[in-house]
Amino acid sequence: MRFLPVTPRALLVELADLDRTLALFDALAADPVDGIEDIVPAARTLMVRTAPGVAADHRIAAAVAARARRHSVMERAAAATPVEIPMTYDGADLAAVARHMGLSVAEVIAAHQAALWTVAFCGFAPGFAYMTCDDPRFDLPRRASPRTRIPAGAVALAARFCGVYPRDTPGGWQLIGTTRLRMWDLARSPPALLRPGVSARFVAGTARIHPGAAASAPTSVPAGLAILATAFPILFQDDGRPGQTGQGVSASGALDRGALHRANRAVGNPAGAAALEITLGPVRLRADRPVTLALTGAADRAVVVATGRPVPVTPGAAFAMDAGDELLIHPPRRGMRSYLALRGGYAVAPVLGSAATDTLAGIGPKPLGTGDVLAPADRPALAVAPPEPQPPLPRPGELIELPVTLGPRTDWFAPDIVARFLAQEWRVTPQSSRVGIRLEGDAPINRTGTAELPSEATEAGAVQIPHSGQPLLFLADHPLTGGYPVIATLLPEGLDRAGQCPPGARIRFTAARPFTPIEAEYANHDPVHQR
């Protein structure tokens, strides 16, 4: 067992194999450690996140190690009644799977149906469950060339796992069939059909259709803010939806949470209330009723046009608009994203407890564009607050230093390569998004060896190194798990600034200390566990 650093409040527990990983996951569920807030299981690792104010250090590592010793003989119990997944065996790779297993197609189908598949962990996409069974013949390689699109409902195999794709997505697993059973449905509670510990059996046949909630009749939208023009989609964002990792859902939320909080406080809202996240500009909105707003983040040139006279908006300060007034937000000279808060909040329905729009998972309110009208919620609000200082934001071409923790997979790279990663400047490319910042450097980062990394949890701020050697810096809408090594992870205080890095900006990563695995602090008693 190894404990690898991720962030001040997260560490990665690495184990020998999937069975030991799941045994420890069950042990921590049965005998919780005080101070651990969330655990994300994966193929050979557990990502452990601690509560605010609790460091992910040697004391937490010791408590986790104690659970492993105390519950070393625990057996993983499958759900009493397996979920039945009817499917049609019509996958494009079924014949290739049969050849690899040394079986006929009929024998593959029989073996697949005879196995009891148990969900080990979820990730990749909401509702995507990594299911495993006791039949070693299903340890199959991924396709040499991934497909750019796999349809929702495809049943696939790879690396001891079986999975059902919940939505259209790229993928490299071996396709053996399809099902019409919906893996992810927001009309259900919980939306994910398969979650860690749930077992399933596959049967031949066509699944009945499980419809979602009936569409409600359109209702009239109260007067509020009308979007007259926008260069990019506008998103609702708040503090996100933590605690949904069991369904394969990451937290999402505003990319610059400090700016979101300042905007809300300026108009008397709770700091984490939903506001509009505006990318670049220009944006033009019209008030159809009197409103009080605040604009923070990158926006440095905005005016209210009333009776033909433009009145400059002070960044970070509350300002009023009357019915018929228009707000024009120009493209910022620094940064990428602005936040527009409305006093009393916006009338937006939460999804899984949050109004954040997750662009990768497709969860949350739909992106907004020209012609959409935003209704006020008119919730109680406190007094407006004076504008708060806003940190300087990066501009194209500027060099930004971002602090990182080296880990969890720094030792997959030679010391001179790690030194190059830290010394080199990395350009932000236009292919960046809320999922992550694609970086480009003069000298790619090459890892030691050619081994493939089993899927494991990733944090916002993870710097992943794909085969190209050009890093990807994950942001709020990143996938819950990933299969490329993470050389470093951004410290939480750097996340807001990273979310404001425009294309053309240059990034240099800084580390206060070298990569060092965490040593568990052993004592005569469990230093964290209290009864």
DRENDRENVO-775554 format. One record per residue (C-alpha): z, y, x; residue in one letter. Coordinates in steps of 0.1 Angstrom, whole numbers, plus 2048, in hexadecimal, padded with zeros to 3 digits. Example, Ala and Ser with C-alpha at 12.3 -4.5 7.8 and 13.67 -1.06 7.14 Angstrom:
! residues 2
84E7D387Ba8477F5889s
***
This chain:
! residues 531
800800800m7F782380Dr7FF8457FFf7E485F806l7E7885801p7D38967E6v7E48B67DCt8088C27DDp80D8B27BAr7F68937BEa7F48757D5l7DE8567D5l7EE8347D7v7D681B7E7e7DB7F67E2l7CA7D67EDa7B77CE7CEd7B37D47A8l7CE7BB79Ed7E97CB7B3r7DE7ED7A7t7E17E4782l8027D2789a8107F2798l80280777Bf8147F0763d8347F2777a834818777l82E818751a84A80074Ca862811764d858836767p85F84B785v87086C77Dd859889787g838876782i823887767e803873767d7F4854777i7CE84D779v7C6828782p7A681E793a7978007A5a7B08007C3r7C38207BFt7DB8337A8l7DA8597A7m7FE8657A2v803888795r825898795t8358B077Da8378D6785p8518DC7A0g8508B77ACv83E8B17CEa8288937D2a8398897F2d84B86D804h86686C7E9r84D8657CEi83C84C7E5a85D83A7EAa8648387C5a84182A7BEv8458107DAa8678067CBa8567FF7AAr83C7E97BCa8587D57CCr86E7D37ADr8517C8796h83C7B47AEs83A796797v8317A9777m81279B766e7FA7B1754r7FB7AA72Fa7DB7AD71Ba7DA7BC6F8a7E37A16DEa7C47A76C9t7A57AD6DEp78B7C76D2v76C7B56C8e74C7C56D5i72C7B76C4p70D7BC6DAm6E97B26DFt6E17A3701y6C17B7708d6CA7C8728g6AE7CF742a6C37BF75Ed6CE7A074Cl6B578975Ea6BF798780a6E3793778v6DC76E770a6CA769791r6E777A7A4h700763793m6EB744797g6EC73E771l6D373E755s6D275C73Ev6E2747723a6FE73D73Be704762744v70776B71Fi71F74D719a735757737a73577C72Ch741772709q75B759716a76C77272Ca789788720l7827AA72Dw7A07C1732t79D7E7738v7AA7EE75Ba7A481475Af78E82E74Bc77884975Bg755853763f75186173Fa768863721p76C841712g75C82E72Ff774811736a7737FC756y7797D9748m7817BB75Et784796759c79077676Bd76C769771d764770796p73F76B78Fr73D78D77Ff74379F7A1d7207AE7A1l7107C97B7p7047EA7A9r6DF7F07A6r6CF7FC7C7a6BF8197B4s6D4829798p6C2831777r6C085676Et6C884E749r6DB831739i6DE833713p6FF834700a70A8116F7g6FC800715a7127E3722v7117E0748a7217CD765l72A7D7789a7457CF7A3a75B7B878Dr7597D1770f7487D274Ec7437F373Dg73380271Ev722824723y73083B708p71485570Br6F285971Cd6F885D741t6EB853763p6F9833771g6F481778Ag7037F9779w6F07D976Eq6E67DC749l6EB7BB735i6EA7C7711g6F37E26F7t70D7E76DCt70E8006BFr7338016BFl73E8246C9r7548266E8m75C84B6E2w76085A6C0d77487A6BAl77886F695a78F8536A2r7B38586AFs7B28536CCp78C8586D1p78983E6ECa78581B6DEl78F80B700l7AD816714r7C0807732p7D07E6728g7BA7E070Av7A67C070Bs7847B96FCa76C79C6F5r74679F6F2f73478C6D6v70F78A6CEa70479E6B0g7007C16A4t71E7D76A0a7247E9680r71F80E683i740822686h737844678p749863684g75A87B66Da745888651a7368AA658a7488C6646s7358DE631a72C8FE643p74491A63Dt73F93F640s74A94E661v76296C65Fp75698B670a75F98C695g74A98D6B4l7259866B3a71397B6D2i6F39916D3l6E69856F5a6F296F712t6E2963732a6F6943734f70A92F71Ap72D93D713i749924711l76C923701f78691A71Cq7AB91871Dd7C4905734d7B28E472Cg7BD8C271Fr7D38B1739p7E288F730g7C287E724q7BA86A743t7C0849730g7A185071Cq78C85A73Bg78F880733v79689A74Es7A98BA747a78C8D3748s7978F7740g78F91974Ea78191A771l79593A779d7B6934767r7C6953776g7AB969766a7AF956745l7D495D745h7D198274Er7B8987732a7CE977718n7EE989724r7DB9AA722a7D69A66FDv7F89966F5g7EC9726F2n7FC953701p7EE951724a7DD92F71Fg7CC9396FEa7A79326FAa79094E706a76B95170El75F947730e74095B739i72A951756t71A96E768l70798374Eg6FA99873Ep70B99271Dv70A9A86FEr7229A46E0l7289B86C0r7499BC6AEa7469B7688d76A9C2683r7849D5697p78F9BF6B5v7A49C36D4t7979B16F3l79D9AE719a7849A5733l78E996755t780981771g75E98A780a7549A5767a7559C6779d73B9DA764r73F9D973Fa73B9F4725v7439F8700v726A096EEv733A1D6D0a71CA356BEt704A346DBg71EA3E6F5r727A24710p74CA24718v755A11738p76D9F3734v78A9F274Ct78C9CE75Ap7AC9BD750g7B69D7737a7B79D3711a79C9E76FFf7939EB6DAa7729E86C8m76A9F36A5d7529E368Da72E9E969Ag7389EF6BEd7279DB6D9e7349CD6FAl71C9CA717l7279B6735i7119BA753h70C99F76Ep72A9A2786p7269AC7AAr7419937B5r74B9727A7g73C95C78Cm75195B76Cr761973755s77B96E739y77B980718l79B97D704a79F9886E0l7C19946D3r7CD97A6BAg7B69606C9g7959506BEy7929396A0a78791A6B3v7908F66ABa7A18E36C7p7948C16D2v7AF8A96E1l7C78C66E0g7B18E06F3s7958F86ECa7868F370Ea7628EA710t75D8CD729d7388D0733t7378AE744l74989A729a73A8AD70Cg75D8B26FDi7688D26ECg7578EF6DAp7328F26DEk72590B6F7p71E92D6E7l6FD9406E8g6EA95C6D8t6F095E6B3g71294E6B3d72F9606A2v75395C6AEl76E95F694a79096D69Bp7AE957695a7C697568Fd7E496269Dr8049766A4p8029886C5a81A99B6DBl8159BF6E8a7F79C56FFv8009C4724a7F49DB73Fp7D89CE755p7E39B8772e7D59B9795p7B69A2799q7B09917BAp78F9997CCp7739817C3l7589737DAp7359817DBr7149707E5p71296D80Bg737973810e74C959823l76A94B80Fi78593681Ee79491B807l7B4908810p7B38E280Dv7C98C4812t7B78AB828l7B588B814g7B5873803p797864816r796879836t79985984Bd77784E83Fw769868856f76B86A87Ca78288688Bp76589A898d754899876i7748A5865v7768C187Ea7528CA876r7598CA851f7758E4856l7628F9870a7418FB85Eq736914843e72A905822w71291880Cr7169187E6v6F690C7D7t6E79167B5p6EB8F27A9q7108F87A4s7218F6782s7428F2771r7428CE77Dv7418D77A1g7338ED7BDi7178DD7D1r71A8E87F5l7008E9810e7078EA836g6F28E9855d7028C8860a7098AE846p72A89B846i72487684Fn73F85D848r74A84085Et73C81E852g727815834t74280781Da7418117F8e7608217EAl76C8117C9p77082B7ADs79083F7AFe79F85E79Fa7958807AAt7A68A27A6e7978C479Fa7918D27C1g7878B17D1a76C8B47ECv7578957E8q73E88A802i7208787F3p706865808h6F388580Fs710892823g70F8B3810q7318B97FEp7388BC7D9l7578D17D0l7638C57AEf76D8DF795l77E8DC772a7638C7761d7628AD77Ch761887774p783876773l77985C78Dt76085C7A9g7518447C2g74B85A7E0y7678617FAp77A8827F6v77F891818i7968AD80Ca7A58BC7ECt7A88E17E5l7CB8EE7E2l7D38FA7BEp7D491F7C9e7B091C7D4g7A290F7B3l79E9317A1d78B93F7BFr7759217C2a76B92579Dg75F9487A5q74993F7C2c72594B7BAp70693B7C9p7009477ECg72594B7F4a731938813r750922814i765917831r7818FE82Af7A290283Ct7BE8E8840a7E18F184Ba7E88CE859r7D48AF863p7CF89184Cf7EE87C84Bt7F6860832p817865820i83484F82Ce84B842811a86F84D817e88482D812y8A982E80Ba8C48177FDn8BC8257DAh89E8327C8d89E8587D1p88B8637B3v89384A798h8B1853783q8C1842765r
***
